């Protein structure tokens, strides 16, 4: 039924006796007309059915009409004409619909492509009385039996249409949208499309306690737009056996969820049902990903199919208020019950939901930020380094840094940029910048964009504005211990073999090591993830002053060339909130043959806070970290960035 | 030489030892031929005019607004190149700017001076331990123990809402400004040692006592026949840190027969500002022996010679280290020995058997034992009276400071 075949189809005249009646054509094409609705007032008929054509044998669907023929013709009075039915020709509408049920029944091994086996056909009044035939490429034709169906009144039409729900829904809607007739029928079908189907979904339960089929509940649905839905709930069967699970939509589209379900422990379900139903599995909960793109408020349903042929439908509410962007992702992760019992399965969890979260996160970042800049003081001419400091959560770090920078001669050559990555901080930061610029005479720029873009986004915005050939990325809670650290790093960047990125020694306030380079570590407690370890963290620094090559560096304080940064695409904003994007950049540079060096002569304090890992939402934060770790691992495995576990051959010479 | 003396308060409105020392210094320098001095005292914002942070209240006498709190010691007025403060400094054009204290002023004021007067020598006299300790600068833990050493971890135990990192940030911030100071002056060795332990370079700290105004050396009080030198007196503020309650407790615990030969006079201010439970406790202690314990209320510095004429011993009760309490110098100048706790600046300034006697700090029993000994051994008073030190007068201190101002800078 595709276009090139439709254009090949020509009307064909043939003897009545030559047209067999069957639901199966000689070409192996099978078809069935399920509903035939004769439209009473406006005339015409709507036919709903399916054609299964695994080998592409079908040429077209034909209308079969009697041919008077010319007197003297041998076929006079005994002939038929097969008129190819082409969408939008002669008042005909022919629309294809998704029929996963047909695919399940006839193509269980998924050999044919897709599931668009269904059709909805509108025949105008000029074709009243015509039959329907399949015509194959080899010329063979077969007439399809049509159901006996009297002309229907609007009221019974409603039932008839409802009967072929939901597979015809989208086609019917399209018919309505474009108008298939005059007056009443349009109104009726429109009403059906907007109320009958919606009403059906509205009437569907969120909670089912039906022993012959299932006990099930939909607890929370997150709408991710183009990335589909994430659904939390639980189900178990007491007597029946679940054989298939689908998500259904009003457009007739359906998604097989067999591979999209992640089971979750639900102690509350056990507590409620264990007494009545012995032997209940601990993992009745589920998190499933529905890959159907879905807008807020668009209806979706879950269809459970059981071994005995029964079905149960549950509504997937998509109209609940939900936060936007990263806040939504955080809520999704917060919804995961008992994450402490899932640790060994986090890899599988993110394999399931990671791509959806990733795609949703990307869809939230399509808007380029409207960046605003305020300069305090005359900019340094021909700066040697652009120092970029994102501010988030608290502003006062800025003044602590500024008073340390003030007398360092290196800052006479520095293009200092503070990035307000937290709209609540804007006014305090601008005030502080004005105050401290006047007090210290240190020129600086403040950049803001009215939103929170995370560590990567903040640095990327500033890097685009940076005026110097080298970038120094700096956390706001890092304070220099002495003057001259910028030149020290700058000399290392330009003097060490193949140096692409250099970092200082970072120490806690008590002098113990916070960062002296990082190494990749496979954590036996979190199989499948590649984490970063800080060798020597918390220990006194006993290493040499000489630079040492490192597998990874932390972006709490690093210097690199601006060109390298931009050519690598900056810090990857696909990581959420801030984690691993610095490792990612390190590995992007390593993939380009650059090397990473620790320069312990440059020393700064890093007041990394304990509180980052405290509090009630510790698991939520850890899951966010794990999402980022999952993404990091995937980018390594797909070769987007270098593998940090790869040994770097020693430098030829120093 | 042109010297600007900046104080964290004006003694006309706030009678602390530091404020008085600062004004004495101003007047002392200004009286010197060939030198001019200005006095710039911080005042709360409402005392200033609308729309300016400075206010001239006399010839070479200014108020400057500010309310920098203990937590951050950070200025609350603008101090940049275009500020009123910078304009005032440029108008004075000092060779030396001598800060007495940094509280309320804000440490950024040091930076503002450095920018407005790049050639001026900056001197800072330290009083108590505010840069080191958030607990009112006393180096006493919030649960009342004496603190011996600054440490961000320990400080965060005192203030559970403050992280060790925040304590460290405050330290770095203050030190970034202290780095601009040419010379620190510590009125006591003890205080200098505490600041050096905290990280100030020892080479930049000089120990120079605050000056004390000229006071007459009084003869010992004339005794009635058989009467011991048993008149003890407390002078100073009445608050929990000063330990008046400890002094009262010690005196009240003396045997009744001894108390009949002795007395305790309390000359103290600020009692009305204290919290109710503390006031009640003081009231109860004062009432334990109305015949021997007398509360006189506040006094003016000018009254001091007359008041000390009537007593034998000055008693201190402070439960913190102190720095260089003015009352010790005043007592010594007036010829009265001092009984004080054996810690900090007090122990340093009162040499046992010379300037007075020590008792075990925070120990009323120890003070009572000391009092008992003094009441029963008349020879002690005679001996100490002959040895009492004579504090250096203000003029000598001013001369020393003028020499310091003119000398080489230590390690800039």
HADDOCK unambig.tbl for C-alpha pairs under 7 A between the chains (distance, minus, plus):
assign (segid A and resid 400 and name CA) (segid B and resid 169 and name CA) 6.96 0.50 0.50
assign (segid A and resid 400 and name CA) (segid B and resid 173 and name CA) 5.99 0.50 0.50
assign (segid A and resid 403 and name CA) (segid B and resid 176 and name CA) 6.48 0.50 0.50
assign (segid A and resid 404 and name CA) (segid B and resid 176 and name CA) 6.39 0.50 0.50
assign (segid A and resid 435 and name CA) (segid B and resid 78 and name CA) 6.60 0.50 0.50
assign (segid A and resid 435 and name CA) (segid B and resid 80 and name CA) 6.87 0.50 0.50
assign (segid A and resid 438 and name CA) (segid B and resid 80 and name CA) 4.15 0.50 0.50
assign (segid A and resid 438 and name CA) (segid B and resid 81 and name CA) 5.79 0.50 0.50
assign (segid A and resid 439 and name CA) (segid B and resid 79 and name CA) 5.97 0.50 0.50
assign (segid A and resid 439 and name CA) (segid B and resid 80 and name CA) 3.98 0.50 0.50
assign (segid A and resid 439 and name CA) (segid B and resid 81 and name CA) 6.51 0.50 0.50
assign (segid A and resid 439 and name CA) (segid B and resid 112 and name CA) 6.23 0.50 0.50
assign (segid A and resid 509 and name CA) (segid B and resid 165 and name CA) 6.84 0.50 0.50
assign (segid A and resid 509 and name CA) (segid B and resid 168 and name CA) 6.58 0.50 0.50
assign (segid A and resid 607 and name CA) (segid B and resid 165 and name CA) 5.90 0.50 0.50
